[in-house]
Amino acid sequence: MATPSVVEPTRRDFLYIATGAVAAVGGAAAVWPFIAQMNPDASTLALASTDVNIGAIAEGSAITIKWRGKPVFIRHRTPKEIEDAKAVPMADLIDQDARNPNLTGDNTQATDAHRAAEGKENWIIMIGTCTHLGCVPIGQSGNFGGWFCPCHGSHYDTAGRIRQGPAPENLHIPPYQFTNDTTIRIG
């Protein structure tokens, strides 16, 4: 019975391994700038939070600001808009999740109270991109007096909840807090 012979590595084997290692390191070094350029710009990171003075926003009107490159709707709702939003039964909502990162606890139903800040129900703050394809809805319009996305026909109510159309989710709410009666810190 023949014994298996042990093959010793040759200089050629060493050269193949060394060349492969240098090629892998060189390839990674060449690709790194392309990967690094995908990181957020320094000016974007600087806008991680922004303070907004809401003292001049009249009841029944809204403003749009930019936060992290996205539009944010800030609307000073009228008592009628608040009452209309409170009167909507949960069963009528397409998306029953509040989509509000400011909520604590397990109850995240999309009630009007869970969409606005406690004690500040007259203010609604939402990221202004339609949850269907990312369009920017038109404020104070649509079948429910909230927002309307003309691109595909999504209708949101005065609490930013999807009520009709192809959008699958309510308008998302950014993390925010009231720093005083006339200033909101978003982010």
C-alpha positions as CSV (number, residue, x, y, z in Angstrom):
1,M,0.0,0.0,0.0
2,A,1.4,3.4,-1.0
3,T,1.6,6.2,1.5
4,P,0.3,9.5,0.5
5,S,3.0,12.0,-0.3
6,V,3.1,15.3,1.3
7,V,3.5,18.2,-1.1
8,E,5.6,21.0,0.2
9,P,4.6,24.6,-0.7
10,T,6.6,26.1,-3.4
11,R,7.8,29.6,-4.0
12,R,5.0,29.9,-6.7
13,D,2.3,29.0,-4.1
14,F,3.7,31.8,-1.8
15,L,3.6,34.3,-4.7
16,Y,0.0,33.4,-5.5
17,I,-1.1,33.9,-1.9
18,A,0.9,37.2,-1.5
19,T,-0.5,38.6,-4.8
20,G,-4.0,37.7,-3.8
21,A,-3.6,39.4,-0.4
22,V,-2.2,42.6,-1.9
23,A,-5.0,42.6,-4.5
24,A,-7.7,42.3,-1.8
25,V,-6.2,45.1,0.3
26,G,-5.7,47.3,-2.8
27,G,-9.3,46.6,-3.8
28,A,-10.7,47.5,-0.4
29,A,-8.6,50.7,-0.4
30,A,-10.0,51.7,-3.8
31,V,-13.6,51.0,-2.8
32,W,-13.4,52.8,0.6
33,P,-13.9,56.4,-0.7
34,F,-17.1,55.3,-2.5
35,I,-18.5,53.7,0.6
36,A,-17.5,56.6,2.8
37,Q,-19.2,59.2,0.5
38,M,-22.6,57.5,1.4
39,N,-22.4,58.8,5.0
40,P,-24.5,61.9,5.8
41,D,-23.0,65.3,5.1
42,A,-21.8,67.2,8.1
43,S,-24.4,69.9,7.6
44,T,-27.1,67.2,7.7
45,L,-25.7,65.9,11.0
46,A,-25.7,69.4,12.4
47,L,-29.5,69.6,11.8
48,A,-30.1,66.6,14.1
49,S,-32.4,68.8,16.1
50,T,-33.9,72.2,15.4
51,D,-35.9,74.7,17.4
52,V,-39.0,76.2,15.8
53,N,-40.8,79.3,17.1
54,I,-44.5,78.6,16.7
55,G,-45.7,81.8,18.4
56,A,-46.6,83.5,15.1
57,I,-48.7,80.6,13.7
58,A,-52.3,81.7,13.7
59,E,-55.0,79.2,14.7
60,G,-56.1,77.3,11.6
61,S,-52.9,77.8,9.7
62,A,-49.7,75.7,9.2
63,I,-46.1,76.1,8.3
64,T,-43.6,73.6,6.7
65,I,-40.0,73.5,7.9
66,K,-37.1,71.3,6.9
67,W,-35.6,68.8,9.4
68,R,-33.0,66.3,8.3
69,G,-33.8,67.0,4.7
70,K,-37.5,66.2,5.2
71,P,-40.5,68.5,5.3
72,V,-42.2,68.8,8.7
73,F,-45.7,70.1,9.0
74,I,-46.6,72.1,12.0
75,R,-50.3,73.0,12.2
76,H,-52.2,75.1,14.8
77,R,-55.5,73.3,14.8
78,T,-58.9,74.9,15.5
79,P,-61.2,73.5,18.2
80,K,-63.4,72.1,15.4
81,E,-60.5,70.3,13.7
82,I,-59.6,68.7,17.1
83,E,-63.2,67.7,17.8
84,D,-63.5,66.2,14.3
85,A,-60.4,64.2,14.8
86,K,-61.5,63.0,18.2
87,A,-64.8,61.8,16.8
88,V,-63.3,59.3,14.3
89,P,-63.9,55.7,15.5
90,M,-60.8,53.5,15.5
91,A,-62.6,51.0,13.2
92,D,-62.7,53.7,10.4
93,L,-58.9,54.0,10.3
94,I,-56.8,52.2,7.7
95,D,-53.7,52.4,10.0
96,Q,-54.5,52.1,13.7
97,D,-50.9,52.8,14.9
98,A,-50.1,56.3,16.1
99,R,-46.6,56.3,14.5
100,N,-45.5,58.5,17.3
101,P,-42.0,57.9,18.9
102,N,-42.9,60.3,21.7
103,L,-45.4,57.9,23.2
104,T,-44.5,55.8,26.2
105,G,-46.2,52.6,27.2
106,D,-47.9,49.9,25.2
107,N,-51.0,51.8,24.0
108,T,-50.1,53.2,20.6
109,Q,-53.5,53.4,19.0
110,A,-53.9,56.2,16.5
111,T,-56.3,58.3,18.6
112,D,-56.1,62.0,18.3
113,A,-54.7,62.2,21.8
114,H,-51.8,59.9,20.8
115,R,-51.0,62.0,17.7
116,A,-50.7,65.3,19.5
117,A,-48.7,66.3,22.6
118,E,-50.5,66.0,25.9
119,G,-51.8,69.4,27.0
120,K,-51.0,70.8,23.5
121,E,-53.7,69.1,21.5
122,N,-54.1,72.2,19.3
123,W,-50.7,71.5,17.7
124,I,-50.0,68.7,15.3
125,I,-46.4,68.0,14.2
126,M,-45.7,65.5,11.4
127,I,-43.1,64.5,8.9
128,G,-44.6,65.7,5.6
129,T,-44.0,62.8,3.3
130,C,-46.8,60.6,2.0
131,T,-46.4,57.1,3.3
132,H,-47.3,55.7,-0.1
133,L,-44.4,56.9,-2.3
134,G,-42.9,59.8,-0.4
135,C,-44.7,62.7,-2.1
136,V,-45.4,65.9,-0.2
137,P,-49.1,66.2,0.6
138,I,-51.0,69.5,0.2
139,G,-52.2,70.9,3.6
140,Q,-55.7,71.8,4.6
141,S,-57.3,69.9,1.7
142,G,-58.7,66.5,0.8
143,N,-61.9,64.8,1.9
144,F,-61.2,65.1,5.6
145,G,-59.8,68.7,5.8
146,G,-56.2,67.5,6.6
147,W,-53.7,66.7,3.9
148,F,-54.2,65.4,0.4
149,C,-51.5,63.8,-1.8
150,P,-52.5,64.5,-5.4
151,C,-50.0,62.0,-6.9
152,H,-52.1,59.0,-6.0
153,G,-55.1,60.3,-4.1
154,S,-54.2,59.6,-0.4
155,H,-56.4,61.6,2.0
156,Y,-55.3,62.3,5.6
157,D,-57.5,63.8,8.4
158,T,-56.6,66.7,10.7
159,A,-54.6,64.4,12.9
160,G,-52.5,63.1,9.9
161,R,-54.2,59.7,9.8
162,I,-54.7,58.0,6.5
163,R,-58.4,57.8,5.8
164,Q,-58.7,57.1,2.1
165,G,-56.3,56.1,-0.8
166,P,-53.3,53.8,-1.3
167,A,-51.1,55.1,1.5
168,P,-50.6,52.2,4.0
169,E,-49.6,54.3,7.1
170,N,-50.4,57.5,9.0
171,L,-48.1,60.4,8.5
172,H,-45.2,59.8,10.9
173,I,-44.5,62.0,13.8
174,P,-40.9,63.1,14.5
175,P,-39.5,63.1,18.0
176,Y,-40.2,66.5,19.5
177,Q,-40.8,68.4,22.7
178,F,-42.1,71.8,23.7
179,T,-39.3,73.7,25.3
180,N,-41.7,76.5,26.2
181,D,-45.2,77.7,25.1
182,T,-43.9,79.1,21.8
183,T,-40.9,76.9,20.9
184,I,-40.7,73.3,19.7
185,R,-37.5,71.3,19.6
186,I,-37.7,68.7,16.8
187,G,-35.2,65.9,16.9
